[in-house]
Structures are given as C-alpha cells and as structure tokens.
Amino acid sequence: MAPTYDVIVLGLGGMGSAAAHHLAARGARVLGLEKYGPVHHRGSSHGGSRITRQSYFEDPAYVPLLLRAYELYDKLERDTGRSIATLCGGVMIGRPDSRTVRGSLASARQWDLPHEMLDAREIRRRFPTLTPADDEVALHEARAGLVRPENTVAAHVQLAVKGGADLHFEEPATRWEELPGGTGVRVHTHENTYTAGQLVICPGAWAPRLLTDLGVPVSIERHVMFWFAPDGGTTPYLADRHPIYIWEDDRGVQIYGFPALDGPRGGAKVAFFRKGTACTPDTIDRTVHDHEVRAMADQLAPRLPTLPGRFLKAATCMYANTPDEHFVITRHPAHPDTTTVACGFSGHGFKFVPVVGEILADLALTGTTAHPIDLFDPRRPAAAAVRGEQP
C-alpha cells in the first residue's frame, strides 16, 4: 500500500522543486514526481543562465514578486552554498518608445527602483561591447543580472530532501483524479498509485497534456540559445564589465544576452526572445540548424562589434505561453478544494522560481496567499476574451 502524503507535487523542474522545498520546510509530508532525472535538460530549466531584473517591462504588477524572489535567492545561496545569482547590472535597450524601454521605465518609476537612463553615447562609453544606434537609449539597472537555473533546481531539490520530501525521479504521473467529495487526490504512475490531501501541478511544457480543463490555452514553442566566442576573446565580456541586456529593434524583435560565465572557451550566450516555433515535448526539434545560427549572427553583428565571432554551440528549450504572456498560478478552477497549478510562464518565469514555490506552498496548505497574484488568475479578462466570454 503506497503511503498517503499531505501534498503531491507533479513536476520537479524550476517551479516544482521550489514548491517541494517550501512545502517540506513547513513540515508537510511531500511526494514529488518527475518524468526525468534531477536537473534535466528536456524542459525549460536549463541553459546555464537566466536573466533577472526588477524594472519589469511586462507589467509593474510583477515587481513585488521580484523583490521577494531576490530575497529568497540570497537565502537559497546561504542555505546551500551554491552559486546562484550574479548581479552584474543590466541594460534594456531600444528606441525611447519601445516596449522594452518604455515598460521598464514605467515599472522603475512606479516602484521607485534605482535606475539610470543612458543615451547611445553613454551606453557605448560604459559598455564598449555594445554599439547602439544614435537614436537608441537604455534603462540601466545595477541590480539586474542572472541566475543559474541548474544550480537553482539542484539547490531546491537538496533542501526539499533535507526537509524530508520523498522525491521520485524518472517516475512520471500518468493520470490524476480528485477523490469523492473533494477529500483529496489520487495520482497514478506506472509504478504505483499515491494519495494525498493536496496536489500541486507544475507541468512546464506538459501543461496542455495535464491541464486540459484549466480554462486558459497554453501553447508550446521551441526556442534556441546560442553561445559565440567573441573576436578578441571573452575578457571584455566578463561579468564585471559586460551587463545582461535585452535589446529591441525597430521591428519589435528582441534579443537578450549575458556576460561570459564559463571561462575563455565558454563564449557569450545570446538568444532571441519570443521568436520560436510551435512544438510539443514529443515533437520538438533538438537540432539547431545553420539558418538559425545565421539569423542570430545577423541580429548581433550591428549591435555588438565583436560578436558573433565564432559559433560554439546551441541548445533548445521550450516556452509554455499563455495568450497574454502572463502566468497562471491558481487553485484549479474545476478542483479548488484539492489542486493548485502553476504554468504558462511564457518565457519569463524562471527569475520568479523561489517566490512561486512560496506561493504554491501557501495555496496548497492554506488555500490563499498574501502575495499579489490576481494577474495570474485564469479568469482574468484577457483569458476570458480568448474563451469568447464577456469579461
């Protein structure tokens, strides 16, 4: 007879591993189920680095969660001794009316975040690796930087196990159901059947398969991360000289990039933001093609004088997108007594991992959270419009 748990967590990537840690830290009996091994590269929590920033162009409503995430990343490093966050500073570059610049400035002003506005000449002076056009500007945020996704997941797994969580890797859930009367849940795998009072589902790119009745469509996109060796070497790209950046051109195309993190041969990582192709976890093309490398190189050449340099490698990952690009974090509308879901992070979720874990623990154990998550309700007006409902 399989044991009964307080909470079962489905998916132990970024969000699920954080949820397992926060639940176990509060004394809950936790079972975590994961399709692959720990810290795998088959979903969305890999690639060596993810940008973190507080002047958030997507919506000022995210800023309080970012402030808490920064606190929790600091604690995660202290508690595990792992290197996770590097606050090297960041620039959000584009024309003054671009979404990247205009939205970042709106969040910085609303929340009184430290920032500077730089014209093109000042960008080039401070950061010789960057060559903006004369009519481009940047919001500079000293507290921006990057987090390491693999180290983050490993740290949360480490702390979850230390807190008593029972984590089963390479044991995916095949189906789940609510028990009669909303008294709990039953989760099936090929190995066993488990019961618990509560269920937390963090499915990543598997959301369309596991959450068919959520009420918000989630579409999956294939994206590519690239690493190039800059002409002249990586020294000008070290984290004490070169910032993270998000750069929007006059067509609205965004690229983003990082300092050189992994030694002289590691290169500098760059990628397009929101220029993916539809896929599923089963059909994703893991091969990166020559035309994709050329497209990235063409976007870099006029903006970073020593990139693209020499192509080193590339890797694929998946975005799980909602129509309005905002997250879904909620009690399941069809199973509000037993089930909490977190999905649809739309390519900008990893920086929130530790605070999402905290929110999911709140919702699973108390049914509510003090964190501001109204924007992530599947009944929000934008989601209702997609379903053809009147908001």
KAQUI-V382586 format. One record per residue. RES is the residue in three letters. PHI is phi in whole degrees, -180 to 180 (* if undefined). NEAR is the number of other ideal C-beta (glycine too) atoms within 12 Angstrom. Layout:
BEGIN
res=RES phi=PHI near=NEAR
res=RES phi=PHI near=NEAR
END
This chain:
BEGIN
res=MET phi=* near=7
res=ALA phi=-68 near=20
res=PRO phi=-69 near=16
res=THR phi=-97 near=22
res=TYR phi=-113 near=33
res=ASP phi=-73 near=31
res=VAL phi=-141 near=46
res=ILE phi=-108 near=49
res=VAL phi=-109 near=52
res=LEU phi=-98 near=50
res=GLY phi=96 near=50
res=LEU phi=-121 near=48
res=GLY phi=-79 near=53
res=GLY phi=-57 near=49
res=MET phi=-72 near=50
res=GLY phi=-67 near=53
res=SER phi=-65 near=52
res=ALA phi=-66 near=48
res=ALA phi=-62 near=53
res=ALA phi=-60 near=52
res=HIS phi=-63 near=46
res=HIS phi=-66 near=39
res=LEU phi=-66 near=46
res=ALA phi=-63 near=35
res=ALA phi=-64 near=28
res=ARG phi=-94 near=25
res=GLY phi=91 near=15
res=ALA phi=-75 near=33
res=ARG phi=-83 near=27
res=VAL phi=-117 near=47
res=LEU phi=-114 near=41
res=GLY phi=-113 near=49
res=LEU phi=-121 near=46
res=GLU phi=-137 near=39
res=LYS phi=-65 near=32
res=TYR phi=-114 near=26
res=GLY phi=-77 near=20
res=PRO phi=-66 near=29
res=VAL phi=55 near=30
res=HIS phi=-87 near=28
res=HIS phi=-116 near=23
res=ARG phi=-104 near=28
res=GLY phi=-123 near=42
res=SER phi=-134 near=45
res=SER phi=-117 near=43
res=HIS phi=-150 near=30
res=GLY phi=109 near=38
res=GLY phi=86 near=34
res=SER phi=-162 near=41
res=ARG phi=-138 near=42
res=ILE phi=-70 near=48
res=THR phi=-127 near=44
res=ARG phi=-161 near=46
res=GLN phi=-114 near=39
res=SER phi=-76 near=43
res=TYR phi=-92 near=40
res=PHE phi=-72 near=36
res=GLU phi=-65 near=37
res=ASP phi=-179 near=30
res=PRO phi=-60 near=26
res=ALA phi=-63 near=24
res=TYR phi=-78 near=42
res=VAL phi=-61 near=34
res=PRO phi=-58 near=27
res=LEU phi=-69 near=41
res=LEU phi=-66 near=40
res=LEU phi=-61 near=29
res=ARG phi=-70 near=29
res=ALA phi=-60 near=38
res=TYR phi=-60 near=30
res=GLU phi=-62 near=19
res=LEU phi=-72 near=37
res=TYR phi=-63 near=41
res=ASP phi=-59 near=21
res=LYS phi=-65 near=26
res=LEU phi=-61 near=38
res=GLU phi=-64 near=24
res=ARG phi=-64 near=16
res=ASP phi=-75 near=21
res=THR phi=-118 near=25
res=GLY phi=74 near=13
res=ARG phi=-89 near=25
res=SER phi=-83 near=22
res=ILE phi=-124 near=37
res=ALA phi=-111 near=37
res=THR phi=-128 near=31
res=LEU phi=-95 near=28
res=CYS phi=-90 near=33
res=GLY phi=87 near=35
res=GLY phi=-151 near=43
res=VAL phi=-126 near=45
res=MET phi=-106 near=48
res=ILE phi=-111 near=45
res=GLY phi=168 near=36
res=ARG phi=-71 near=25
res=PRO phi=-56 near=25
res=ASP phi=-93 near=16
res=SER phi=-69 near=30
res=ARG phi=-61 near=29
res=THR phi=-61 near=39
res=VAL phi=-79 near=37
res=ARG phi=-62 near=23
res=GLY phi=-68 near=30
res=SER phi=-62 near=43
res=LEU phi=-65 near=31
res=ALA phi=-62 near=25
res=SER phi=-67 near=33
res=ALA phi=-61 near=32
res=ARG phi=-71 near=18
res=GLN phi=-63 near=21
res=TRP phi=-104 near=25
res=ASP phi=54 near=13
res=LEU phi=-86 near=29
res=PRO phi=-59 near=17
res=HIS phi=-164 near=30
res=GLU phi=-134 near=26
res=MET phi=-103 near=24
res=LEU phi=-117 near=30
res=ASP phi=-84 near=24
res=ALA phi=-61 near=25
res=ARG phi=-63 near=18
res=GLU phi=-71 near=22
res=ILE phi=-59 near=34
res=ARG phi=-65 near=24
res=ARG phi=-69 near=16
res=ARG phi=-75 near=23
res=PHE phi=-129 near=34
res=PRO phi=-62 near=21
res=THR phi=-73 near=39
res=LEU phi=-114 near=39
res=THR phi=-130 near=24
res=PRO phi=-70 near=36
res=ALA phi=-70 near=23
res=ASP phi=-61 near=13
res=ASP phi=-96 near=18
res=GLU phi=-98 near=34
res=VAL phi=-131 near=32
res=ALA phi=-145 near=43
res=LEU phi=-91 near=45
res=HIS phi=-101 near=35
res=GLU phi=-123 near=39
res=ALA phi=-66 near=22
res=ARG phi=-90 near=32
res=ALA phi=-76 near=42
res=GLY phi=171 near=33
res=LEU phi=-147 near=39
res=VAL phi=-124 near=43
res=ARG phi=-98 near=35
res=PRO phi=-66 near=39
res=GLU phi=-62 near=30
res=ASN phi=-66 near=33
res=THR phi=-65 near=44
res=VAL phi=-62 near=50
res=ALA phi=-60 near=31
res=ALA phi=-66 near=39
res=HIS phi=-67 near=52
res=VAL phi=-61 near=40
res=GLN phi=-56 near=27
res=LEU phi=-73 near=35
res=ALA phi=-63 near=40
res=VAL phi=-64 near=25
res=LYS phi=-59 near=18
res=GLY phi=-81 near=27
res=GLY phi=102 near=22
res=ALA phi=-67 near=40
res=ASP phi=-102 near=31
res=LEU phi=-105 near=37
res=HIS phi=-112 near=35
res=PHE phi=-93 near=26
res=GLU phi=55 near=17
res=GLU phi=-137 near=28
res=PRO phi=-75 near=29
res=ALA phi=-71 near=37
res=THR phi=-96 near=21
res=ARG phi=-165 near=20
res=TRP phi=-146 near=37
res=GLU phi=-150 near=22
res=GLU phi=-83 near=25
res=LEU phi=-74 near=23
res=PRO phi=-55 near=11
res=GLY phi=76 near=9
res=GLY phi=64 near=20
res=THR phi=-86 near=17
res=GLY phi=164 near=26
res=VAL phi=-135 near=37
res=ARG phi=-125 near=27
res=VAL phi=-122 near=40
res=HIS phi=-107 near=21
res=THR phi=-127 near=25
res=HIS phi=-69 near=15
res=GLU phi=-94 near=16
res=ASN phi=-165 near=20
res=THR phi=-127 near=25
res=TYR phi=-123 near=37
res=THR phi=-125 near=28
res=ALA phi=-159 near=37
res=GLY phi=-74 near=30
res=GLN phi=-136 near=44
res=LEU phi=-128 near=49
res=VAL phi=-121 near=55
res=ILE phi=-112 near=46
res=CYS phi=-124 near=53
res=PRO phi=-87 near=42
res=GLY phi=56 near=46
res=ALA phi=-71 near=43
res=TRP phi=-91 near=35
res=ALA phi=-56 near=40
res=PRO phi=-60 near=28
res=ARG phi=-84 near=26
res=LEU phi=-94 near=34
res=LEU phi=-125 near=36
res=THR phi=-71 near=20
res=ASP phi=-113 near=19
res=LEU phi=-74 near=36
res=GLY phi=99 near=28
res=VAL phi=-123 near=39
res=PRO phi=-69 near=26
res=VAL phi=-119 near=38
res=SER phi=-110 near=26
res=ILE phi=-108 near=36
res=GLU phi=-124 near=34
res=ARG phi=-86 near=36
res=HIS phi=-129 near=38
res=VAL phi=-123 near=36
res=MET phi=-108 near=40
res=PHE phi=-122 near=39
res=TRP phi=-125 near=37
res=PHE phi=-123 near=34
res=ALA phi=-90 near=28
res=PRO phi=-65 near=35
res=ASP phi=-59 near=21
res=GLY phi=88 near=19
res=GLY phi=98 near=21
res=THR phi=-91 near=32
res=THR phi=-54 near=21
res=PRO phi=-66 near=25
res=TYR phi=-101 near=41
res=LEU phi=-66 near=23
res=ALA phi=-66 near=28
res=ASP phi=-87 near=17
res=ARG phi=-130 near=20
res=HIS phi=-115 near=35
res=PRO phi=-87 near=44
res=ILE phi=-71 near=45
res=TYR phi=-149 near=50
res=ILE phi=-123 near=43
res=TRP phi=-130 near=44
res=GLU phi=-108 near=37
res=ASP phi=-91 near=27
res=ASP phi=-72 near=18
res=ARG phi=-95 near=13
res=GLY phi=87 near=18
res=VAL phi=-78 near=24
res=GLN phi=-111 near=34
res=ILE phi=-119 near=42
res=TYR phi=-142 near=42
res=GLY phi=-155 near=43
res=PHE phi=-135 near=44
res=PRO phi=-66 near=37
res=ALA phi=-78 near=39
res=LEU phi=-111 near=32
res=ASP phi=-122 near=23
res=GLY phi=85 near=17
res=PRO phi=-58 near=17
res=ARG phi=-95 near=17
res=GLY phi=-83 near=23
res=GLY phi=72 near=34
res=ALA phi=-118 near=51
res=LYS phi=-91 near=41
res=VAL phi=-143 near=45
res=ALA phi=-166 near=43
res=PHE phi=-82 near=35
res=PHE phi=-106 near=35
res=ARG phi=66 near=24
res=LYS phi=-137 near=23
res=GLY phi=-105 near=28
res=THR phi=-127 near=22
res=ALA phi=-63 near=18
res=CYS phi=-160 near=24
res=THR phi=-131 near=20
res=PRO phi=-60 near=31
res=ASP phi=-86 near=16
res=THR phi=-108 near=15
res=ILE phi=-57 near=28
res=ASP phi=-84 near=21
res=ARG phi=-85 near=18
res=THR phi=-84 near=14
res=VAL phi=-98 near=27
res=HIS phi=-98 near=17
res=ASP phi=-58 near=12
res=HIS phi=-65 near=12
res=GLU phi=-71 near=27
res=VAL phi=-64 near=27
res=ARG phi=-64 near=17
res=ALA phi=-62 near=23
res=MET phi=-67 near=38
res=ALA phi=-62 near=25
res=ASP phi=-66 near=18
res=GLN phi=-74 near=30
res=LEU phi=-77 near=36
res=ALA phi=-52 near=20
res=PRO phi=-81 near=19
res=ARG phi=-112 near=37
res=LEU phi=-130 near=36
res=PRO phi=-61 near=21
res=THR phi=-107 near=27
res=LEU phi=-116 near=41
res=PRO phi=-78 near=32
res=GLY phi=62 near=28
res=ARG phi=-113 near=21
res=PHE phi=-67 near=24
res=LEU phi=-106 near=28
res=LYS phi=-165 near=22
res=ALA phi=-152 near=32
res=ALA phi=-147 near=28
res=THR phi=-105 near=33
res=CYS phi=-147 near=41
res=MET phi=-125 near=43
res=TYR phi=-99 near=38
res=ALA phi=-110 near=49
res=ASN phi=-102 near=35
res=THR phi=-95 near=38
res=PRO phi=-60 near=22
res=ASP phi=-99 near=26
res=GLU phi=68 near=30
res=HIS phi=-98 near=36
res=PHE phi=-71 near=45
res=VAL phi=-120 near=44
res=ILE phi=-136 near=44
res=THR phi=-167 near=40
res=ARG phi=-71 near=34
res=HIS phi=-60 near=37
res=PRO phi=-56 near=23
res=ALA phi=-89 near=19
res=HIS phi=-140 near=28
res=PRO phi=-69 near=22
res=ASP phi=-83 near=23
res=THR phi=-130 near=34
res=THR phi=-131 near=40
res=THR phi=-119 near=47
res=VAL phi=-129 near=51
res=ALA phi=-142 near=51
res=CYS phi=-160 near=49
res=GLY phi=65 near=47
res=PHE phi=-79 near=43
res=SER phi=54 near=36
res=GLY phi=82 near=37
res=HIS phi=-135 near=34
res=GLY phi=-96 near=47
res=PHE phi=-65 near=45
res=LYS phi=-60 near=45
res=PHE phi=-95 near=44
res=VAL phi=-47 near=51
res=PRO phi=-66 near=45
res=VAL phi=-76 near=42
res=VAL phi=-63 near=47
res=GLY phi=-58 near=53
res=GLU phi=-66 near=37
res=ILE phi=-63 near=41
res=LEU phi=-65 near=52
res=ALA phi=-64 near=43
res=ASP phi=-56 near=30
res=LEU phi=-65 near=37
res=ALA phi=-68 near=46
res=LEU phi=-94 near=27
res=THR phi=-126 near=19
res=GLY phi=84 near=20
res=THR phi=-150 near=16
res=THR phi=-146 near=28
res=ALA phi=-81 near=14
res=HIS phi=-71 near=30
res=PRO phi=-78 near=21
res=ILE phi=-127 near=33
res=ASP phi=-58 near=20
res=LEU phi=-62 near=30
res=PHE phi=-102 near=41
res=ASP phi=-74 near=31
res=PRO phi=-65 near=39
res=ARG phi=-90 near=24
res=ARG phi=-60 near=30
res=PRO phi=-56 near=18
res=ALA phi=-64 near=24
res=ALA phi=-70 near=30
res=ALA phi=-62 near=19
res=ALA phi=-63 near=16
res=VAL phi=-63 near=24
res=ARG phi=-81 near=19
res=GLY phi=81 near=10
res=GLU phi=-97 near=15
res=GLN phi=-82 near=8
res=PRO phi=-69 near=14
END
